[in-house]
Amino acid sequence: MTVHPPSLAGADWLEAAGVRRIFAALNRDGDESRIVGGAVRDALAKQPVGDIDFATTALPEVVAARAAGTGLKAVPTGIEHGTLTLVADGTPYQVTTLREDVETDGRRAVVRFGRDWTADARRRDFTVNALSVGADGGVHDPLGGYADVIARRIRFIGDADQRIAEDRLRILRFFRFNATFGDGIYDPAGLSASIRGRDGIRALSGERIGQEMRRVILAPRGAEALALMQDSGILPVILAGVAYLGPLALTLAFEHAAGARPSVALRLAAAGCRVEEDAERLGERLKLTNAERGLMGAAVAAARRVPLPGDDRAARRFLYDLGEETYRGAVALAFAWSGGTADAAAWADLYRLSERWRAPRFPLSGRDALGAGASHGPAVGTLLKQLEAWWIEADFAPDADVLRSRLQQMIAAAQ
């Protein structure tokens, strides 16, 4: 039985001033524009609506001219594929002319522009992404996407092998959308096609793979998706190495127990790293940011030195040495590597040390050393490092006056 989608008329995001301005600018002289894809899918799934993308029958040069004529800024962000970004009331909206693929090589497509909404829908990846909504709030569903939205089912449009051959990244998107919107049951045709096409992932850029993997690993069913990707032989192709799904599961459980904010870098470290070289390889493979690589490598390196829960003095020293972010990452990884035998509550308390104790700054500087009579040169740094080590050993208790007195004693002893 056909399930008809409800109207979205009156939705806040559809009535936003910028959205109405774009509809008004483009819906004229026989052209029609609609909002397509993710925004419609999310609205029908009763999820928060993110980016709002438009499709239109108007050619790119017509879109640009109409934008200029109505005070909208037009940026040619993908003009070769018919895409411009229109900025309305400070918000960017992507606008793409209807198109059909003429030729594909698994990474990019040659397209031609058209006016057939159903043909445009058929070139998309999944039925849930083929929905569109007009200015009046009426939802267009040429491929049965709404039934899949409410069933939480992810299906390729048409032949799954063909969809994947057009763009190998759709394999990762298949798992990502299942992890985000699915009910845990994967479409057999889509899964089989993904397994058959897995070697094609090697031809994709690290940036594209990394972007999808960030989303998979943060998705509600991300761990389940990665486990299926591992069993299907897909994850080893992506990571170019061994996956550790047990530590990843423990990391997710630990995040919940400790009230930790999900971290792409730490989840990836748990899933793919045991030594610093793993972090370097994975960071390069997925083209992670410098900050993500830095946290991943530092946390992996420090995880084997985490003090056991209950030794607060050692924990404070560890936190002072590492800084809060690396400290927390190291504690989370150390628990994950414990194999689940550790006391989760005690480790969560260790993780939250920075909420109870803020690492102080060392009170003295080179000026204090010179003022106390130290000679200029490398000796100043050496003195301060020795004094800081003494201060740390004293559990950070000595204040600035005590430290100055100690400094004077050290200088006198050295003379």
N, C-alpha and C positions, 0 to 999 in steps of 0.2 A: 504494500500500500504506500502510495506517495505521501510524504510528509511535507507540508508546505511551511516555509519559514514565516515567522510573524513579521509585521512591519516594525521598522526601527524609527518611525517618525516620532519626533519629539525628544530623541536621545540628546543629552547635553553635548556630546562630542560632535553629533551631526548638525546641531544648531549653533556651533561655535562661530563667531563672527568671521574668522579667517576662512573657514570651510564654506560659509555662505558666499563670501566674496569670490572664491574660486568657481563655485558653481555658476554664479551670476556672470562671470567673465567668459566662461567657456561654453555654456549652454545657450548657443545662439546660432543663427544662420544654418540651421539644420544639423548642427553637431550636438552630441550628447556626451556627458561626462558622468562617471560613477566613482564611488569609493570602492576599492577592490581589496581582496586578500585578507590580511591579518586583522585589520580593524573590524571587519564584518564578522569574521570567524570568532574573534574574542568577544564581541558584543553578544552574539547569539549563544556563546558558551557561558555568558554571564561572568566574563573575566574582564579585568581592567583593559581599556583600549589604549594602545600605545601609539606608534606611528600611524599616520593616516595617509594612504597613498591613493592617487587618482589614476584612472584610465580614461581616455577620451578618443573620440573619432577624429578630432581635429589634428591636423599635421603639426609637427613640432614648430615650424615657422609661424603657423597660425596661432599656436599657443603663446609663443613669444610676443607676437604682435598684440594679441588681446590682453596679455598681462601688462605690457607697456601702456596700452590705452586705458587701463583701469587702475594704474598706480601700483601694480604688483611687481616686485622685483623678480626677474627670471634669471636663473643660473643654469648654464648648459652642462649639467653634471654627467650626462650620458647621452649626449645628443646623437651619437652614431647609432644608438639603439632606440631613439625616439623619446628620451627622458630628459626633462627639465625639472629643476626645483624652483617652485614659486614660493616666495616669502610673503606671507600675509599677516599683518599685525605682529611681526617679529617671529612668527612660527614658520618653519620650512615644511612644504608639502611636495612630495614627488609626484610628477604628472607624466604619464607615459602614453604615447599614442598606441592604439590597438595594433597588434602585429601578429605575424605568423613566422615560424622558423623556416627558412629556406635551406639552411645547411648547418650542421653541428659537428663538432669533433670531440665531444665529451667534456669540453672546458668552456667553449664560447660558441655563440650562434650568429649566423648571418640571418637578418630578419627583413621582412618587407611589411610595410604598413597596410592596414586594412580598416574595415568598418564593421566587421562581423564579431559581435560580442561572444557568441558561442565558440567561434574559432579561436579567439583570444583566450577564452577560458580553457580550452583543450590543450593549450601549450604550457599550462602551469603544471606544477608537480603533483599536488594532492587534491582530492575533491574538496576538502575543507578550506582550501585556499582559492577555490574557483568561484566563490560567492562574491556578489557585488551589490551595492545599494545605491539607488538614485537619490536625487535631491529631495524627492517626496517621501523618502523612507522606505519605499518598496524594495524588497530584497529579491534579487534575481539568482536563481539556483538551477542552472542548466544541466548540472551533472550529479545531482543528488547529494551535494555536500552537506546540507543541513541535517539530513538523516544521520550522516556520519558524525557530525558535531555532537548531536544529542546522544549517540551511541558510543561516543569517545573512541571512534574507529578511524585509523589512518590508512587510506587507500590511495595508491597511485592512480592517476587518470589514465584510462586506456591500458596499454600494454606496459607493464612495469619495466621490462628489459629495455624497451625503447625509451622510456622516460629517463632511465639511468644512463643509457648510452648517450643521450643528449647532454647530460651533465652528471659526472660521477659524484659530485658533491651531494647529490640527492640521496645517496646511500646514507651519509651521515645525517642528513635532514630527516630521513625516514625514522632513524632511531631517536633523534632529538624531539621530533613531534610526538612520537609515541611516549617518550619519557616525560613530556610536558603535558600533553592532552589525552593520552591513551589510557586504557583501562588495564593494561598489562598483557593483553592478548594481541599478538602481532598478526597482521594480515599475512597468510601463508604465501600468497603470490608475491607480495612485496618483499618478504624476508628471503624467499628463494632467489629472487632476482638480485637482491643485494649481495647475497653470498656469491652468486655467479659473477657479479661485476666487481668484486672486491679488489682485484689486482689493478683495476683502473684508478684506484685511489692514489696510487704511487705517482701518477702524472699530475696530481693537483698541487697547487702551491701550498707551502706551509702556512701562509697567512689564512687561506680559506679553511684549511683543516683546523687550524688553531681556533678560529672564530667559532666554528661549530662545536668543537670539543669543550670550549668554555661553557657553552649553553647546555650541552649534554650533561656535564658533570655537576651543574647547578640545578638541573631539573628535578622535580619531585620524585620521579622514578629513574633518576640518572644511574644509580647503582645497578638497578635491574637491567637497564639498557646496556651498560658496559659489560655486565656478565653475559648477556646474550651475544654481544659483539665479540667477546672473547671466545665463546663456544662456537661461534660461526666463523672463526678465523679472520675476522675483520679488524679487531682491536690490535693484534700484533702488526698488521700492515700499517695502521695509523701511528702506533707508538714506536715502531721500528725497534721493538724490544719486548721484554717480559712485562706482563701486567700483574699486579698484586691486589687482587680483589678482596681478600680477607682484611688487610690493613685499611683499605678504603671503607669497607663496611664498618669497621671499628671507629674510623675517623668520623663517619657520619653519626654514629651512636654517641661518640664523645662530644661532638658539637652540641647535640641535644642535651646531654647531661650537664655540660658546662655553660650552656647558654651562649655558645660561641657564634659569632657571625660567620656564615659560610665563606670560604676562601677558595678561589680557583687554584691558586698556587699550592696551597696545602693539600687540597683534594687530589690534585695531579701528582704531587710529591708522594702521597700515600699510595696512589694507584700505580705509579711507574718508577719509583726511585728507592734505592737502598744505599747508594753511595753518591758522593758529589758528582762523579762522572755521569751518573744517570740523570742528574738534574741538568747538567750542561747539555747532554744529548737531547733530552726532552724539550728543554727550553729552545734549542735551535730547531728541532723538528717542527714544533708548533708555533715558532716565531712569537714566543711570549715577550711581554714587555720587559725592560730592564728591571723594573721593580719586582715583577713576578719571578724573574729568574733569580734575582738577588735573594728574595725571601725563601724561595724553594731551596737554593743551594745552602744558605746559611742554616735553615732549619734542619735539613738533612744532616749537615755536618755536626750540629750541636745536639741532635736527638740522642746520641749515645752517651752524652755526658750529663744528662738531666739527673739532678739529685732525686732520691726517693722521697715520696710524700712523707711528711712529718719532720723533715730536717729543714725547718724554716730558715735557719741561719745560712745554710748552703744555698737554699733557693733564692734568698735575697741577693747573695753574691752572684749567682747565675743570672738573675734578672738584671742586675746592675751591669754585668759584662756584656750581655746580649742586646739589651733594649727590649721594650715590651713586645713588639710584633714578633721578633725572632724567638723570644722566650716562649711565647704562647704557641708558636708553630712547633718548636722543638718538643714541648710538653705533649702536644696533641699527637705528634708522630711517635714519640716514645711510648705513649699508651697504645697506639695502633700497632706498634711492633711487638707489644707484649703478648700478642696472641689471645687477648681477652682474659688472661689469667689475673690481671691486676685489679685492684679495687677502684672501680670507676669513680665512685664518690670522692675518694681520697685524691685521685689524680685531677678531678675537676676542681677540687679545692686548691690544689697546687697551681693549676692553670689560672685561677682567679686571684692569685697573690697580688697582682698589680692593682686590683680593686681595693685591697686592704693596706697596701704599702707602696708608696710612690718612691722610686729610686731617687735619692738625692744627688745633687751635683757636688763634685769635689770643691770645697770652699776656697782653696788657695790657687794662685797662679804664679807665673814667672815673676811678676812684680813683687810678690811677697817674698820669694826666694832671694831676689836681688836686694830687697830692703832688709833682709835678715843677714846680709853680708856674703851671699854666695857670689862667686866670680862669674862673669859673663861667659857664655859658651855652652857646650853640650852638657856640662856638669849640672846646669840648672834643670834640664829635663830629667836627668838621671835622679837628682834629688827628689823632684816632685813625684816621679814614678815610685820611688822607694817609700815616700811618705804616704802616697795614695794606697799602696799595698798594705801598709801598717794600719791605715784608717779602715780599709775594707776588712782586714783581719779582726779589727775591733768592732766589727758589725756596724760600721758607719756612725758609731756613737760620739767620738771626739768632735767637739765643735771647732770653729775657726781659731779661737784663742788657744785651745789645747794643741791644735795642729801647728800654730806658729811657734809655740814653745818647743814642741818636738823638733820642728825644723831648725831652730837655733841650736838645739843639742846636736843634731846631725851635722850641721856645718862646723860646729866647734870640734866635734870628734874627728872630722876629716882634715882639720888644719894641723 
